Amino acid sequence: MKKSEIKIGKTYWAIVTDEKVPVRIESESPHGGWNARSIKTGRTVRIKTAARLHGEVEAKDQAEVSQ
């Protein structure tokens, strides 16, 4: 993805420790990138580059993700 495509408050697929998980972007990081929260575990993660994000979570996938 491109940096200009990332919106705060949206949920995206991200690669976190070699696993594709949904994360919600919470804010921009003062060190670059974004602060996000893993939907799967609830932990805070830092997304350093837009390349770690692999598209927005679609509405049809939202119900599956929140379980």
Backbone bond lengths (Angstrom), bond angles and torsions (degrees), N, CA, C in turn:
res aa  C-N    CA-C-N  psi(-1)  N-CA   C-N-CA  omega(-1)  CA-C   N-CA-C  phi
1 M - - - 1.439 - - 1.519 109.53 -
2 K 1.317 115.05 166.65 1.457 121.26 177.35 1.521 109.45 -103.77
3 K 1.325 115.05 150.92 1.454 121.24 -179.09 1.530 111.83 -56.41
4 S 1.316 117.32 -37.11 1.465 121.53 -178.14 1.529 112.69 -69.81
5 E 1.331 118.35 -16.39 1.462 122.78 -179.67 1.536 113.16 -86.54
6 I 1.329 117.49 -12.74 1.467 121.66 -175.22 1.530 109.10 -83.66
7 K 1.331 116.56 127.01 1.465 122.78 179.89 1.526 109.35 -121.05
8 I 1.320 116.42 134.85 1.463 122.13 178.14 1.523 108.73 -67.18
9 G 1.344 115.73 134.80 1.454 121.80 179.88 1.522 113.69 98.30
10 K 1.324 118.05 -14.03 1.460 122.24 179.31 1.522 109.70 -87.77
11 T 1.333 115.95 160.41 1.457 122.28 178.99 1.521 109.08 -109.13
12 Y 1.327 116.32 130.73 1.464 122.97 -177.25 1.529 110.09 -128.35
13 W 1.319 115.53 157.66 1.470 120.86 170.55 1.518 107.02 -81.85
14 A 1.325 117.05 133.04 1.457 121.67 -179.84 1.524 109.81 -135.43
15 I 1.315 114.89 151.23 1.461 120.72 174.24 1.533 107.11 -90.44
16 V 1.341 116.06 112.88 1.459 122.43 179.32 1.518 106.90 -126.80
17 T 1.317 116.49 118.34 1.468 123.77 -176.67 1.530 111.44 47.26
18 D 1.313 115.96 55.12 1.472 124.57 175.27 1.525 113.82 62.79
19 E 1.318 117.91 22.19 1.456 121.70 179.25 1.527 108.69 -133.11
20 K 1.320 117.08 139.26 1.462 121.78 179.40 1.523 108.51 -87.77
21 V 1.343 116.46 112.72 1.461 122.09 -177.03 1.525 110.07 -130.93
22 P 1.337 117.27 154.20 1.462 120.00 175.97 1.529 110.75 -80.38
23 V 1.333 116.36 135.10 1.460 121.97 176.98 1.520 109.16 -130.82
24 R 1.322 116.08 144.81 1.464 121.39 175.90 1.517 107.54 -102.97
25 I 1.327 116.73 125.03 1.457 122.17 178.96 1.528 108.30 -73.43
26 E 1.338 116.96 122.58 1.458 121.46 -177.12 1.522 113.41 -100.53
27 S 1.342 117.48 -37.00 1.463 120.52 -179.01 1.517 109.58 -166.49
28 E 1.329 115.27 169.02 1.458 119.75 172.17 1.517 107.92 -82.52
29 S 1.318 115.54 143.95 1.455 120.84 178.38 1.530 109.20 -85.96
30 P 1.323 118.68 138.13 1.467 119.94 176.74 1.535 112.17 -66.43
31 H 1.321 116.96 -14.89 1.463 121.99 179.70 1.523 111.81 -96.75
32 G 1.322 117.30 5.80 1.461 121.93 -176.99 1.508 110.44 102.01
33 G 1.310 116.14 146.08 1.457 120.46 -178.78 1.519 111.29 85.64
34 W 1.347 116.25 -152.43 1.460 122.16 -175.59 1.525 111.09 -137.77
35 N 1.322 114.82 152.47 1.461 121.87 169.98 1.520 105.83 -95.89
36 A 1.322 116.45 131.73 1.454 121.17 -177.29 1.523 109.40 -136.91
37 R 1.328 116.04 164.49 1.459 121.45 176.95 1.518 107.97 -122.32
38 S 1.315 116.04 129.17 1.462 121.72 177.41 1.520 108.97 -68.48
39 I 1.317 116.68 127.54 1.457 121.40 177.68 1.532 109.35 -70.92
40 K 1.306 116.09 -32.43 1.467 121.59 -177.25 1.531 112.55 -69.31
41 T 1.341 117.16 -44.93 1.462 120.82 -174.47 1.519 114.27 -111.77
42 G 1.322 118.17 -19.60 1.458 121.70 -176.81 1.516 113.76 84.30
43 R 1.317 117.87 0.05 1.457 121.94 -179.03 1.525 111.14 -80.99
44 T 1.333 115.19 151.89 1.455 121.31 176.17 1.523 108.92 -82.95
45 V 1.332 115.70 135.88 1.458 121.48 177.10 1.518 108.56 -131.01
46 R 1.313 116.51 154.24 1.459 120.94 175.79 1.513 108.16 -106.83
47 I 1.315 115.20 125.24 1.455 121.76 175.92 1.523 106.21 -97.99
48 K 1.332 116.91 108.77 1.459 120.65 -173.94 1.521 112.87 -77.77
49 T 1.346 117.04 -36.15 1.460 119.90 -178.31 1.519 110.12 -135.44
50 A 1.315 115.59 155.57 1.461 121.52 178.18 1.530 111.24 -65.63
51 A 1.317 118.00 -20.23 1.464 121.76 179.98 1.535 111.71 -65.55
52 R 1.335 118.48 -21.71 1.474 121.30 177.95 1.513 112.46 -76.84
53 L 1.334 116.94 -13.92 1.460 121.03 179.88 1.524 109.62 -95.65
54 H 1.327 115.90 137.71 1.467 121.17 -174.74 1.519 111.54 -125.71
55 G 1.314 115.79 54.19 1.460 120.67 174.74 1.512 113.37 95.58
56 E 1.318 114.40 157.18 1.461 121.49 179.75 1.524 109.57 -78.20
57 V 1.315 116.22 145.76 1.467 121.33 176.53 1.518 106.82 -72.66
58 E 1.317 116.97 123.98 1.469 122.89 -177.88 1.521 110.53 -72.97
59 A 1.332 116.18 158.60 1.459 121.97 -179.75 1.523 112.13 -58.83
60 K 1.337 117.45 -37.72 1.465 120.46 179.80 1.529 112.11 -66.53
61 D 1.338 116.91 -25.41 1.462 121.36 179.81 1.536 112.33 -88.57
62 Q 1.330 118.63 -14.63 1.452 122.42 -176.85 1.533 112.29 -57.93
63 A 1.330 117.41 -43.97 1.461 120.42 -178.85 1.516 110.96 -65.00
64 E 1.320 117.12 -40.16 1.466 122.18 178.99 1.530 110.75 -65.76
65 V 1.317 117.00 -38.80 1.463 122.54 -177.30 1.516 110.79 -68.90
66 S 1.328 118.92 -39.52 1.451 121.55 -174.34 1.523 113.76 -76.37
67 Q 1.312 119.57 -5.73 1.467 122.16 179.54 1.495 112.00 -83.46
